[in-house]
Amino acid sequence: MSTEPEPGVVTSDDAQYALDLVSAICTEVGPGLPGSPQERERARMIEEGLEAHLGAGSVAVEGFTFAPAAFLRSSPAIALLTLLAALLNISAGRLPGVSAWPACIAALVISFISPLVFLYEFVLGLELTDPLFKKRRSVNVVGSLRKPGTRNVKRLLILSGHHDSAPENTWFRFLGYGFFLLSATWLLGLLTLPAMCLVQLAGLVAGDAGLLEAGTLGWPLLVYPIAPTILFALFLSRGWEDGGTVPGAADNLSACGLLVAMCRFLVENPSCIPDDTEIRFISFGAEEAGYRGSRRYVARHLDELQRLDARLLNFETIAHPEIAILTSETNGTVKNSPEMVHSTVAAAERAGVPHKLRPASLGVAGDAGPFSRAGLKATTLLGMSTKQQVAFYHQVWDTPDVLTLEPLLNVLKLALEWIGNGGEYTG
Protein backbone atom coordinates (compact mmCIF):
# COMPACT_ATOMS: atom_id res chain seq x y z
CA MET A 1 0.00 0.00 0.00
CA SER A 2 1.44 3.36 -1.00
CA THR A 3 2.30 5.90 1.68
CA GLU A 4 2.82 8.71 -0.80
CA PRO A 5 0.67 11.76 -0.03
CA GLU A 6 -2.24 12.41 -2.34
CA PRO A 7 -1.41 15.18 -4.82
CA GLY A 8 -2.99 18.52 -3.91
CA VAL A 9 -3.77 17.49 -0.31
CA VAL A 10 -1.94 18.92 2.71
CA THR A 11 -0.97 16.41 5.37
CA SER A 12 0.50 16.26 8.85
CA ASP A 13 3.92 16.17 7.18
CA ASP A 14 3.32 19.74 5.98
CA ALA A 15 2.28 20.77 9.49
CA GLN A 16 5.38 19.09 10.90
CA TYR A 17 7.51 21.01 8.41
CA ALA A 18 6.05 24.25 9.78
CA LEU A 19 6.65 23.16 13.38
CA ASP A 20 10.25 22.18 12.61
CA LEU A 21 10.97 25.67 11.28
CA VAL A 22 9.48 27.22 14.43
CA SER A 23 11.66 24.99 16.59
CA ALA A 24 14.76 25.83 14.55
CA ILE A 25 14.24 29.58 14.89
CA CYS A 26 13.58 29.34 18.63
CA THR A 27 16.70 27.19 19.10
CA GLU A 28 19.11 29.07 16.83
CA VAL A 29 17.96 32.65 17.43
CA GLY A 30 15.54 32.83 20.34
CA PRO A 31 13.36 35.84 21.15
CA GLY A 32 13.34 38.82 18.80
CA LEU A 33 11.91 42.13 19.99
CA PRO A 34 10.93 44.57 17.23
CA GLY A 35 13.98 46.31 15.83
CA SER A 36 16.50 44.02 17.56
CA PRO A 37 19.32 42.12 15.80
CA GLN A 38 17.56 38.93 16.86
CA GLU A 39 14.40 39.97 15.03
CA ARG A 40 16.48 40.46 11.88
CA GLU A 41 17.96 36.96 12.31
CA ARG A 42 14.49 35.46 12.63
CA ALA A 43 13.53 37.25 9.42
CA ARG A 44 16.68 35.95 7.72
CA MET A 45 15.78 32.33 8.51
CA ILE A 46 12.30 32.84 7.08
CA GLU A 47 13.85 34.48 4.02
CA GLU A 48 16.10 31.46 3.56
CA GLY A 49 13.13 29.13 4.01
CA LEU A 50 11.19 30.87 1.24
CA GLU A 51 14.24 31.07 -1.02
CA ALA A 52 14.76 27.31 -0.72
CA HIS A 53 11.47 26.82 -2.56
CA LEU A 54 11.01 29.98 -4.62
CA GLY A 55 14.60 30.88 -5.48
CA ALA A 56 16.35 34.06 -4.38
CA GLY A 57 14.90 36.06 -7.27
CA SER A 58 11.35 35.60 -5.99
CA VAL A 59 12.02 36.74 -2.42
CA ALA A 60 12.41 40.38 -1.44
CA VAL A 61 13.35 42.04 1.85
CA GLU A 62 11.80 45.47 2.40
CA GLY A 63 13.33 47.55 5.18
CA PHE A 64 11.56 50.30 7.10
CA THR A 65 12.07 52.57 10.10
CA PHE A 66 9.84 52.85 13.14
CA ALA A 67 9.94 53.90 16.80
CA PRO A 68 9.47 50.78 18.97
CA ALA A 69 9.47 52.66 22.27
CA ALA A 70 6.46 54.77 21.23
CA PHE A 71 4.30 51.67 21.46
CA LEU A 72 6.19 49.26 23.66
CA ARG A 73 7.26 51.71 26.36
CA SER A 74 4.26 53.99 26.45
CA SER A 75 2.23 51.79 28.80
CA PRO A 76 4.31 52.64 31.89
CA ALA A 77 4.44 56.27 30.74
CA ILE A 78 0.64 56.39 30.49
CA ALA A 79 0.37 54.86 33.95
CA LEU A 80 2.80 57.37 35.47
CA LEU A 81 1.01 60.31 33.82
CA THR A 82 -2.26 59.06 35.31
CA LEU A 83 -0.62 58.80 38.72
CA LEU A 84 0.79 62.32 38.41
CA ALA A 85 -2.63 63.75 37.51
CA ALA A 86 -4.25 62.05 40.51
CA LEU A 87 -1.54 63.28 42.90
CA LEU A 88 -1.76 66.84 41.58
CA ASN A 89 -5.50 66.83 42.13
CA ILE A 90 -5.19 65.42 45.62
CA SER A 91 -2.41 67.79 46.69
CA ALA A 92 -3.98 70.96 45.24
CA GLY A 93 -4.56 73.45 48.08
CA ARG A 94 -3.47 70.92 50.70
CA LEU A 95 0.30 70.99 50.50
CA PRO A 96 2.51 74.04 51.11
CA GLY A 97 3.46 75.73 47.87
CA VAL A 98 0.90 73.80 45.81
CA SER A 99 -1.66 76.31 44.55
CA ALA A 100 -5.08 74.84 43.82
CA TRP A 101 -5.70 76.46 40.44
CA PRO A 102 -2.42 75.60 38.63
CA ALA A 103 -2.41 72.10 40.13
CA CYS A 104 -6.00 71.35 39.08
CA ILE A 105 -5.48 72.72 35.57
CA ALA A 106 -2.28 70.71 35.17
CA ALA A 107 -4.05 67.60 36.48
CA LEU A 108 -6.88 68.09 34.00
CA VAL A 109 -4.52 68.44 31.03
CA ILE A 110 -2.45 65.40 32.03
CA SER A 111 -5.57 63.32 32.72
CA PHE A 112 -6.64 63.81 29.09
CA ILE A 113 -3.18 63.08 27.68
CA SER A 114 -3.08 59.57 29.15
CA PRO A 115 -6.28 58.22 27.52
CA LEU A 116 -5.46 60.09 24.31
CA VAL A 117 -2.11 58.30 23.97
CA PHE A 118 -3.76 55.00 24.85
CA LEU A 119 -6.49 55.58 22.26
CA TYR A 120 -4.18 56.51 19.42
CA GLU A 121 -1.26 54.14 20.06
CA PHE A 122 -3.00 51.04 21.43
CA VAL A 123 -6.62 51.14 20.38
CA LEU A 124 -6.39 52.73 16.92
CA GLY A 125 -2.79 51.74 16.15
CA LEU A 126 -1.88 55.23 14.96
CA GLU A 127 1.55 56.79 15.42
CA LEU A 128 0.79 59.75 17.67
CA THR A 129 3.91 59.91 19.83
CA ASP A 130 6.33 58.13 17.49
CA PRO A 131 8.22 61.30 16.39
CA LEU A 132 9.36 61.72 20.00
CA PHE A 133 11.23 58.42 20.14
CA LYS A 134 14.39 56.92 18.70
CA LYS A 135 14.03 55.13 15.37
CA ARG A 136 15.06 51.56 14.59
CA ARG A 137 15.07 49.34 11.51
CA SER A 138 13.03 46.27 10.75
CA VAL A 139 12.15 44.29 7.62
CA ASN A 140 9.26 42.63 5.85
CA VAL A 141 10.09 39.41 4.00
CA VAL A 142 8.04 38.92 0.82
CA GLY A 143 7.96 35.78 -1.31
CA SER A 144 6.05 35.66 -4.63
CA LEU A 145 4.72 32.61 -6.49
CA ARG A 146 2.78 32.16 -9.73
CA LYS A 147 1.67 29.10 -11.62
CA PRO A 148 4.32 28.27 -14.27
CA GLY A 149 3.57 30.10 -17.52
CA THR A 150 1.58 32.90 -15.88
CA ARG A 151 2.42 36.31 -17.35
CA ASN A 152 -0.50 38.62 -16.66
CA VAL A 153 -1.50 38.69 -13.00
CA LYS A 154 -5.09 39.78 -12.44
CA ARG A 155 -5.48 38.75 -8.80
CA LEU A 156 -3.26 38.88 -5.71
CA LEU A 157 -3.71 36.57 -2.72
CA ILE A 158 -1.57 37.21 0.36
CA LEU A 159 -0.81 34.92 3.29
CA SER A 160 0.86 36.68 6.19
CA GLY A 161 2.17 36.54 9.74
CA HIS A 162 4.88 38.29 11.76
CA HIS A 163 8.32 37.18 12.89
CA ASP A 164 9.01 39.50 15.84
CA SER A 165 8.21 38.54 19.43
CA ALA A 166 6.70 40.52 22.29
CA PRO A 167 8.07 41.82 25.58
CA GLU A 168 7.02 39.75 28.55
CA ASN A 169 3.57 40.56 29.91
CA THR A 170 4.07 40.51 33.67
CA TRP A 171 0.33 40.83 34.23
CA PHE A 172 -0.22 37.29 33.04
CA ARG A 173 2.84 35.98 34.86
CA PHE A 174 1.75 37.18 38.28
CA LEU A 175 -2.02 37.67 38.01
CA GLY A 176 -3.27 34.99 35.63
CA TYR A 177 -6.96 35.60 34.97
CA GLY A 178 -6.68 38.65 37.25
CA PHE A 179 -5.21 40.39 34.22
CA PHE A 180 -8.68 40.93 32.80
CA LEU A 181 -9.95 42.45 36.06
CA LEU A 182 -6.91 44.70 36.40
CA SER A 183 -7.09 45.94 32.83
CA ALA A 184 -10.81 46.73 33.18
CA THR A 185 -10.15 48.52 36.47
CA TRP A 186 -7.33 50.57 34.99
CA LEU A 187 -9.34 51.51 31.91
CA LEU A 188 -12.18 52.64 34.16
CA GLY A 189 -9.65 54.73 36.08
CA LEU A 190 -8.49 56.36 32.86
CA LEU A 191 -12.05 57.54 32.28
CA THR A 192 -12.85 58.37 35.92
CA LEU A 193 -9.87 60.64 36.50
CA PRO A 194 -10.61 63.24 33.78
CA ALA A 195 -14.21 63.39 34.97
CA MET A 196 -13.13 64.01 38.56
CA CYS A 197 -10.60 66.60 37.43
CA LEU A 198 -13.41 68.47 35.69
CA VAL A 199 -15.59 68.28 38.80
CA GLN A 200 -12.69 69.48 40.92
CA LEU A 201 -12.09 72.42 38.64
CA ALA A 202 -15.80 73.23 38.67
CA GLY A 203 -15.63 73.30 42.47
CA LEU A 204 -12.83 75.83 42.34
CA VAL A 205 -14.83 77.99 39.95
CA ALA A 206 -17.71 77.87 42.43
CA GLY A 207 -15.39 78.78 45.26
CA ASP A 208 -15.57 75.40 46.95
CA ALA A 209 -12.91 72.69 46.71
CA GLY A 210 -15.24 70.23 48.39
CA LEU A 211 -13.82 67.20 46.67
CA LEU A 212 -10.65 67.67 48.65
CA GLU A 213 -12.46 67.27 51.93
CA ALA A 214 -12.03 63.97 53.69
CA GLY A 215 -15.16 61.89 53.97
CA THR A 216 -16.70 63.03 50.71
CA LEU A 217 -17.43 60.80 47.73
CA GLY A 218 -14.94 62.78 45.70
CA TRP A 219 -11.99 61.77 47.83
CA PRO A 220 -12.10 58.01 47.10
CA LEU A 221 -12.89 58.72 43.46
CA LEU A 222 -9.75 60.85 43.23
CA VAL A 223 -7.67 58.24 45.01
CA TYR A 224 -9.17 55.25 43.18
CA PRO A 225 -7.08 55.46 39.94
CA ILE A 226 -3.80 55.31 41.87
CA ALA A 227 -3.82 51.60 42.85
CA PRO A 228 -4.49 50.13 39.39
CA THR A 229 -2.12 52.70 37.93
CA ILE A 230 0.75 51.56 40.12
CA LEU A 231 0.07 47.97 39.09
CA PHE A 232 -0.26 48.94 35.46
CA ALA A 233 3.14 50.63 35.62
CA LEU A 234 4.56 47.12 35.99
CA PHE A 235 3.22 46.16 32.53
CA LEU A 236 6.00 45.11 30.17
CA SER A 237 8.56 45.56 32.93
CA ARG A 238 10.60 42.50 32.01
CA GLY A 239 12.43 41.20 29.01
CA TRP A 240 13.91 44.32 27.39
CA GLU A 241 17.50 43.09 27.15
CA ASP A 242 18.81 42.17 23.69
CA GLY A 243 15.98 40.45 21.82
CA GLY A 244 13.81 39.97 24.89
CA THR A 245 12.77 36.85 26.81
CA VAL A 246 9.63 35.64 25.01
CA PRO A 247 10.39 32.98 22.33
CA GLY A 248 7.14 33.70 20.50
CA ALA A 249 6.69 30.20 19.12
CA ALA A 250 2.90 30.45 18.94
CA ASP A 251 2.84 34.25 18.67
CA ASN A 252 3.74 34.32 15.90
CA LEU A 253 6.39 31.99 14.54
CA SER A 254 3.56 29.49 14.10
CA ALA A 255 2.33 31.72 11.27
CA CYS A 256 5.79 32.06 9.74
CA GLY A 257 6.27 28.30 9.73
CA LEU A 258 2.90 27.94 8.01
CA LEU A 259 3.86 30.50 5.35
CA VAL A 260 6.97 28.54 4.40
CA ALA A 261 5.13 25.21 4.59
CA MET A 262 2.35 26.46 2.31
CA CYS A 263 4.94 27.91 -0.05
CA ARG A 264 6.67 24.54 -0.29
CA PHE A 265 3.36 22.77 -0.86
CA LEU A 266 2.24 25.10 -3.66
CA VAL A 267 5.60 24.90 -5.40
CA GLU A 268 5.23 21.12 -5.39
CA ASN A 269 1.53 21.33 -6.37
CA PRO A 270 1.26 24.24 -8.84
CA SER A 271 -2.12 23.02 -10.08
CA CYS A 272 -3.57 24.30 -6.78
CA ILE A 273 -2.76 27.89 -7.80
CA PRO A 274 -5.59 29.58 -9.74
CA ASP A 275 -4.86 30.99 -13.18
CA ASP A 276 -3.80 34.64 -13.48
CA THR A 277 -3.06 34.71 -9.76
CA GLU A 278 -0.01 35.64 -7.70
CA ILE A 279 0.43 34.24 -4.20
CA ARG A 280 2.50 36.31 -1.78
CA PHE A 281 3.89 35.05 1.47
CA ILE A 282 4.67 38.00 3.75
CA SER A 283 6.34 37.83 7.13
CA PHE A 284 5.94 41.27 8.69
CA GLY A 285 8.31 42.88 11.15
CA ALA A 286 7.45 44.99 14.20
CA GLU A 287 3.91 43.72 14.68
CA GLU A 288 4.41 43.83 18.43
CA ALA A 289 5.28 47.53 18.14
CA GLY A 290 1.89 48.48 16.74
CA TYR A 291 1.95 46.40 13.49
CA ARG A 292 4.37 48.89 11.93
CA GLY A 293 5.57 46.41 9.30
CA SER A 294 2.14 45.88 7.78
CA ARG A 295 1.41 49.62 8.02
CA ARG A 296 4.56 50.36 6.04
CA TYR A 297 3.77 47.66 3.48
CA VAL A 298 0.26 48.98 2.83
CA ALA A 299 1.54 52.54 2.51
CA ARG A 300 4.26 51.48 0.05
CA HIS A 301 2.13 49.16 -2.12
CA LEU A 302 -1.37 50.60 -1.83
CA ASP A 303 -1.81 51.39 -5.54
CA GLU A 304 -0.76 47.88 -6.53
CA LEU A 305 -2.89 46.27 -3.83
CA GLN A 306 -5.95 48.18 -5.01
CA ARG A 307 -5.28 47.52 -8.70
CA LEU A 308 -5.00 43.77 -8.17
CA ASP A 309 -7.94 43.61 -5.75
CA ALA A 310 -5.61 42.08 -3.16
CA ARG A 311 -6.97 39.76 -0.48
CA LEU A 312 -5.02 39.04 2.68
CA LEU A 313 -5.43 36.05 4.97
CA ASN A 314 -3.41 36.75 8.11
CA PHE A 315 -2.33 34.00 10.55
CA GLU A 316 -2.05 34.86 14.24
CA THR A 317 -1.05 32.55 17.13
CA ILE A 318 -2.08 29.19 15.70
CA ALA A 319 -2.21 26.94 18.77
CA HIS A 320 -5.87 25.88 19.09
CA PRO A 321 -7.76 23.51 16.74
CA GLU A 322 -10.84 25.76 16.54
CA ILE A 323 -9.93 28.70 14.34
CA ALA A 324 -11.49 32.11 14.96
CA ILE A 325 -12.19 34.12 11.81
CA LEU A 326 -12.16 37.78 12.79
CA THR A 327 -14.90 40.08 11.56
CA SER A 328 -12.98 43.13 12.74
CA GLU A 329 -9.42 44.20 13.50
CA THR A 330 -7.44 46.68 15.59
CA ASN A 331 -9.23 46.16 18.89
CA GLY A 332 -12.58 46.00 17.12
CA THR A 333 -12.26 49.52 15.65
CA VAL A 334 -11.84 48.45 12.01
CA LYS A 335 -14.39 46.26 10.21
CA ASN A 336 -13.16 43.51 7.90
CA SER A 337 -14.61 43.07 4.44
CA PRO A 338 -17.78 40.93 4.68
CA GLU A 339 -16.90 39.33 1.35
CA MET A 340 -13.49 38.35 2.71
CA VAL A 341 -14.97 36.96 5.91
CA HIS A 342 -17.60 34.97 3.97
CA SER A 343 -14.98 33.52 1.61
CA THR A 344 -12.89 32.40 4.58
CA VAL A 345 -15.86 30.83 6.36
CA ALA A 346 -16.82 29.00 3.16
CA ALA A 347 -13.25 27.71 2.83
CA ALA A 348 -13.30 26.46 6.42
CA GLU A 349 -16.58 24.65 5.84
CA ARG A 350 -15.31 22.98 2.66
CA ALA A 351 -12.12 21.94 4.42
CA GLY A 352 -13.99 20.58 7.45
CA VAL A 353 -12.05 22.86 9.81
CA PRO A 354 -13.70 23.77 13.14
CA HIS A 355 -14.18 27.51 13.21
CA LYS A 356 -16.15 30.40 14.66
CA LEU A 357 -16.78 34.02 13.81
CA ARG A 358 -15.79 36.69 16.31
CA PRO A 359 -14.89 40.36 16.38
CA ALA A 360 -11.54 41.56 17.59
CA SER A 361 -11.93 42.46 21.25
CA LEU A 362 -9.77 44.96 23.12
CA GLY A 363 -6.23 43.57 23.11
CA VAL A 364 -6.68 41.77 19.78
CA ALA A 365 -4.86 43.60 17.01
CA GLY A 366 -2.59 42.51 14.21
CA ASP A 367 -1.33 42.78 10.69
CA ALA A 368 -4.66 42.56 8.89
CA GLY A 369 -5.73 45.82 10.52
CA PRO A 370 -3.83 48.23 8.24
CA PHE A 371 -5.18 46.41 5.18
CA SER A 372 -8.79 46.64 6.34
CA ARG A 373 -8.31 50.26 7.42
CA ALA A 374 -7.19 51.05 3.85
CA GLY A 375 -10.36 49.49 2.47
CA LEU A 376 -8.64 46.30 1.29
CA LYS A 377 -10.06 42.80 1.70
CA ALA A 378 -8.48 41.15 4.72
CA THR A 379 -9.13 39.03 7.78
CA THR A 380 -7.23 37.13 10.45
CA LEU A 381 -7.24 33.48 11.45
CA LEU A 382 -6.70 33.37 15.23
CA GLY A 383 -5.98 30.07 16.94
CA MET A 384 -5.80 30.69 20.69
CA SER A 385 -8.20 30.01 23.55
CA THR A 386 -8.54 32.17 26.66
CA LYS A 387 -6.94 29.40 28.72
CA GLN A 388 -3.94 29.37 26.37
CA GLN A 389 -3.74 33.16 26.48
CA VAL A 390 -3.33 33.08 30.25
CA ALA A 391 -0.93 30.12 30.08
CA PHE A 392 1.66 31.38 27.58
CA TYR A 393 0.64 34.49 25.62
CA HIS A 394 3.48 37.06 25.72
CA GLN A 395 5.27 34.95 28.32
CA VAL A 396 8.52 32.99 28.50
CA TRP A 397 6.49 29.78 28.19
CA ASP A 398 5.57 30.52 24.56
CA THR A 399 7.91 27.79 23.31
CA PRO A 400 7.49 25.17 20.56
CA ASP A 401 6.11 22.81 23.22
CA VAL A 402 2.79 24.70 23.21
CA LEU A 403 2.25 23.89 19.53
CA THR A 404 0.62 20.75 18.15
CA LEU A 405 0.09 19.56 14.60
CA GLU A 406 -3.72 19.71 14.54
CA PRO A 407 -4.11 23.53 14.61
CA LEU A 408 -1.32 23.96 12.08
CA LEU A 409 -2.85 21.40 9.75
CA ASN A 410 -6.30 22.98 10.11
CA VAL A 411 -4.97 26.36 8.97
CA LEU A 412 -3.13 24.77 6.04
CA LYS A 413 -6.32 23.03 4.94
CA LEU A 414 -8.37 26.20 5.27
CA ALA A 415 -5.80 28.35 3.46
CA LEU A 416 -5.50 25.86 0.60
CA GLU A 417 -9.28 25.84 0.08
CA TRP A 418 -9.32 29.63 0.18
CA ILE A 419 -6.53 29.86 -2.39
CA GLY A 420 -8.13 27.27 -4.63
CA ASN A 421 -11.29 29.38 -4.81
CA GLY A 422 -9.31 32.51 -5.58
CA GLY A 423 -10.13 34.04 -2.22
CA GLU A 424 -13.67 34.67 -3.44
CA TYR A 425 -17.06 33.99 -1.97
CA THR A 426 -19.34 32.24 -4.42
CA GLY A 427 -22.14 31.23 -2.09
N, C-alpha and C positions, 0 to 999 in steps of 0.2 A: 504494500500500500504506500503510495507516494506521500511524503511529508512536505513537499514543495507548497509554498503558499499559493493560494488562488490568485491569478492575475487581477489587479485592480481592487484588491481587498486588503485593508490594513489589518495587521495582526498584533498579538502581544509582543512579537519580535520588534516591531516598529516602536511600540511603547517602551520596551526595554532599551532600545537605542537612544531614545530621548532621556531616559533615566540615567543611562551610563554617561551621557554628556554632562548632565547636572552634577553627578558624582565627581567627574573629572575636574570640573571647574571649581567645585567646593574644595577638593583635595589640593589642586595645584595652585589655586589663587586665593581662595577664601573670600571673606566679605569684601564688598566694593562700594563704599559710599559714593554718592554722586560727585564727580569731579576728581576722584582720587586716582592714583596710579593703578590701584587694584581694579577699579572699575574699567579702566582702559584695557587691562589684561583680560578681564572677563569678556569684553567686547572682541578682543583679538581672537580668543578661542572660538567664539561664535562665528567670526569672520572666516577663520580657517575651516570650520565645520561646513559652512555654506560653500566655500571655494572648492572643497573636496568633491562636491557634487555638481556645482555649476561652472567651475572654472573661475580663475581670478578675474577675467574680463567681465563677468556677470555679477560681480560683487563690488559695491562701492561703500566707502566710509565717508560720512559727511560730518565734519566737525562743527561745533557751535560753542558760543560762550554763554554763561549764565552765572547767577549769583546764588550759590547753594545756601548761604547763611540767611538770606532773606526769607526763605521758607523754613529751613530746618532749625534755625536758631531763634526764630521769632516767637515761638511758644513761650519760653521763659521770659522774653522781653515783654510780651503781652501781659503775662501774669504779674510781673513786677510793676508795670505801669498801672494795672488795676489796683495793686496793693498801695502804690503811692497815692493814687486818687482817694482811696478810702482813708488813708492816714491823714492826708491834707484836710479832708472834710471833718474828720474827728477832732483834729487838733485846732481847727480854726476858732479863734477867740478863747481858747482854753489854755494855750501854752504861751509863756512870755515871748514876745517878739513875733508871734504869729497872728497877723491881722486877719480878721474874719473875711473881709471882702476879697483881697487877693488870693487867699487860700481857697475859698469856695469857687472862685472863677477858674483858678488853675486846676482844681479837682474836676470841675465840669468839663473843661477842655480835654484833660487827660482821659477822663472816663469815656469820652466819645472816640478817642484815638484807638483805644484797645479793641473795641468791637469792630471798628472800621478796618483795622489791619487784619483781624481775624476773618472778616467777611471777604475782603479782597484776596488775601493770600491763600487762605485755607478753603473757604466755601466756594468762591468763584474761580479760584486758580489764576487770578490776574496778578501781574507783577507791579504792585503798588510801591513797595519799599526797596525793590531790587537795585535801583541806581545808587543806594546808599552803601551797598556792600561790595566786597571784593569779588572780582570775576574769576571763574575757572573755566576749563575746557572739558567738554565731553564729546561723545560721538554717537551717531546713529549708524547702524550697520544694515545695508540694504542689498538683498539678493533678488535678482530678476530671472524669471523663467517663462519661456513660451514653448508651445508645441513646435517641434521641428517643422520648418517650412513656413512658419507664420511670419508675415512681413508687415501687414497693416493691423495694428492693434486698435480695437474698437471698444475694449472693456478692460478695466483694471480691477483685480481682486487682490486685497492686501490681508495677509495674516501678520499679526504683530504681538509683541510682548516687550518687556524691558529687562535689561541685564544688570542694572545697579541694585544695591541692597539698601535697606533702611537702617537708621540709627536704632538702638535698642529702646523699646517702649517700656520704661520702668513701671508705668501704671499696671500693665498686665503682669509683670514679674512679681510685684508685691501685693496687688489688690485683686487679681483674678477678675471675677465678674463684677467686683466693686468698681472697676473701671467705668462701667456704664453709668453707675450712680454718681461717681465723682464728676464725670464729664457733663452730665445733665445739671448737677449742682453748680458747677463752674460757669456753664453757659447761662444759667439763670442769674448768677451773680453779675455776669457781664451786662445783662439787661437791667438788673435791679439798681446797680450803682449809678448809672446816668440819671435814672428816674429820681433817686434820692438826692443826687447833687442838685437837680432842678428844684426839688422841693426845698432843700436847704437854702438855695439862693433866693427862692421866693419868700422864705421866712425872713431873710435879711432885708429884702425889699420892704416887707411889712413891718420891719423893726423888731422882729422876734426870732431869735435863733433857737426856737423851741426844740428842734430835733437834737440839739446838743445836750439837752437836759437828761440826766439819768432817770430811768424809769419810764421814759416815753417809748412808743412804738418805733420811733425813728432811730433811736440808739441801736437796738439790735439789727435793724435793717441796714444801718451804716456799717456795723461791725461784721455782719454776715459774710460779705464777699471775701473777707480776709483769709478765713480758714481754707476754703477750696483753692484760693489763689496761691497760698503757700504750697499746698500739695501739687497744684498744677505746675508750679515753678520747677518741680522735679522732673517734669516730662522731658524725655530725650536727654536725660542727664548722664547717660552712660554711652560708651562705645564711639567716641569721636576720634580716637587715635588711629592714624594710618587709614585703612579702609573700613574701620569699624569692627564690630563684634558679631553682627548678625549674618550668617551664611547666606540667607535668602534662597534656600533650595526651592521651597514652594513659591515664595514671593520674591522673584518671579522667574528664577531659572527654569522652573517647570515649563513655562511658556517658551523660553528660548530653546530648550531641548526639543519641544514639540515642533518649533519652526524648522529646525534642522532635520528632524525626522520626517516631517511632511515634505520637505524639499527633496530629500533622498527618495522617498516613495514616488513622488511625481516624476522625477527624472527617470526612474526605473519603469514607470507606468505612464508614459506621455499621453496615452489615449484618454486618460482621466481629465486632461486639460481641455476645456472647451475651445472651439475654434475662435480665432481673432481675439484671444484673451491673453493678457499678461498677468502672471502671478508674482507678487512681491512678498518677500519675507523680510520684515523689518524688526530689528531689535533696537528699541529706543534707549537712549541714555537719560539719566537724570529724572526718571519718573518720580522718585522719592523726594525730589526737590520741587514738586509742583508740576510734574509731567512736562518739563521744559523741552525735552527732546522731541516729543510729538508736537508741541507748540511750534518749535522751530521748523519741523518738517512741513507742517501744514502751511506756514507762512511762506516757505521757500518754494513749494510745489503746488500752491493752490490753483493756479490756472490749469495746470496739467490734470490735477485731480478732478476739477470740474469738467474739463473737456472730455475726459474718459469715463465720466460718471463712476468714479471710484467708489468701491465698497470695502469697508474695513471690518474684519472680524478680529477683535482683540482678545488675547488669552490673559487671564489674571488669576494667579494662585490656584493651580489645578491640583487639588488634593482630596476632593470629595467626589464620589461617583455621580451624585445628582448635580447637574450643571445649571446654574442660574443664568438666564439670559436677561440682561439688563435693559429695561425700557427707558432708562435715563442715565445720565452721567454727572460727574462733577458734583457730588453730594446731593444729587437730585435736582440740580438747578438747570440742567440742560437736557432736553428731551431727545431721545434717539428716533431716527426715522422709523415710522411704523412699518414701512415696506421692508426695511432691513430686519427689524425684529421678526416680522412674519416669515420672511425667508429663512431665518435661522431656526425658528420654531418648527417650520415645515421640514427642514433638514434633520433636526433632532428626531422628529417623529418617524421619518423614513429610515433613519439609522437605528431606531430602537433605543435611543439614549435617554435615560431618565433626566427630566429637566423641569424647570419652573420659570415663570416670569416674575420679575421683581424690579422695583425701581432702585436706584442707587440711594441708599440712606446716607445720613451724615457720617462721614468717615470713609465712604466708598467713593473713590475717585481714581481715574487712571487715564491711559493713553487714548482711549476712544473719545474722551471729552472734547479735546480741541477739534477733532474732525466733526463731531456733531454740532459744536458751537459754530463752525464755519458753514453749516448747512449741508455737509456731506453725509453720506449713508454709512453709519457705523453702529456697532454695538459691542458689548463685552461678554465673554463667557467667563463666569466666576465660579470656581470650584472650591468653596471653603464654607464649612458650617460654623455656627457660633461657638460650639465647643472647641473646634480646631483653632478658631481665632484666639480664644483665651489661652489655649495650650501652647501655641508656637508663633503666632503672628507678630512680626517685628521683635522677635526674641532670639536668644542664642540657640534655642532648640529647633530653629527652622533649618534642619539638616536634611540630607537625602533620606534619612530614616523615616521621615513623616510622609514620604511619597510611596504610592503603590501603583501598580500597572493599570488597574481598572479605570481610575479617573483619566489617566493619560490616554488610554485606548478610546475611551468614550469621546474625548475631544477630537482625536484623530478621525474617528468615524463620522462625527458631526461635521467637521470641517471638510472632509472629503465629499460628503453629500452636498454641502453648500457650494463647493467649488464646481462639482459636476453639474449643478443646475445654474451655473453662472451667477450665483449670488442673488438670484431673482426669486420673487414669490409668484407662483403661477396658480395658486389656489383660488 
